[in-house]
Amino acid sequence: MFSPVILAHGALGPWDELIFLGVSVIFLTMMGISWVRSRTNPPLDPPTASSTAYADTPDHYRLD
């Protein structure tokens, strides 16, 4: 016997499924765009000693 896969169920009936799938598609699209954009950006420069000058204050400790 065939039983349909139910992703979401509630008072909206079959519209719940469409809303759930729509939100999933939007989320995956945004994550894909973010991933592609991050792959095309050059890597960030590592921090230098001058940029971490605050580490010499008494309430901060340098982690080596």
N, C-alpha and C positions, 0 to 999 in steps of 0.2 A: 504494500500500500504506500502511495506517495504522500508525504506530508511536506508542506511548504516550509521553507526556512523563515522563521519570524525574527526579525531584527529588533523591532520595537512594536509595542502594542499599547493601546490606550483608548481614550474617548474619541480620538479622531479617526479611528479605523484604519483604512489603507493609507490615509494621508500621513500617519505617523511614520510609515516606512519611507515615504518619499522625502519627508522632512529630515529624517535620520540620514538617509543616503545623500541628500543634498548637502547637509552640514559636513558629512564625511568627505565628500568630493571637494568642497571648498577648503577644508582643512588640509587635505593632501595636496591640493594645488598650491596653497600658500607655502607649505613646507617644501615642495619641489622648487618653487621660485626662489625661496630663501636659500636652498642648497645650491642652486645653480649660481646665484649671485655671490655666495660665499666662495665658490670654487674659482670665480673669475677675479676676485680681489687679490692683490699682492699680500704676502704675509706681513704681519706687523713686526716692526723692529723690536728686538728684546730690550728691556729696560736697562739703562746705563746707571753707573754709580752716581752720577750727578742728578738723575731724576729721582733717586731714592734718598735724598739728603735728609729727609725726615727720620730715617732709620737711626740716626745718631743721637736723637733726643732721648732723655732718660726713660720716657714712657713707651718707647718703641725699641724692639730688639731685631737686629738683622738675622735672618734665617739663612744659613749657609748650607 
